[in-house]
């Protein structure tokens, strides 16, 4: 059974999985805002990407977007890591600032 030519003249149009699109866009958004510590929400694109890849495999070739889903997973994980590093850096900065204030108070006595 042959398919009619698609928009580019080859094959047929394969709809993109909506969760894959959501994973990609939310992952990119969280990656861009991970310095503001919003990247800890990176579990959202990771979960969406995993679900999308499962649905795409189960569709038997009727849905596309596997690369989008994978990109969403990757950007979500990177956003989480960047946010956790930023949080650790802030904790270290506050801890060192508190320690330096305590030392300066002790030298004044």
Buried (B, 14 or more C-beta within 10 A) or exposed (E): EEEEEEEEEEEEEBEBBEBBBBBBBBBBBBBEBBEEBBBBBBEBBBBBBBBBBEBBEEEEEEBBBBEBBBBBBBBBBBBBEBBBEBEEEEEEEEEEEEEEEEEEEEEEE
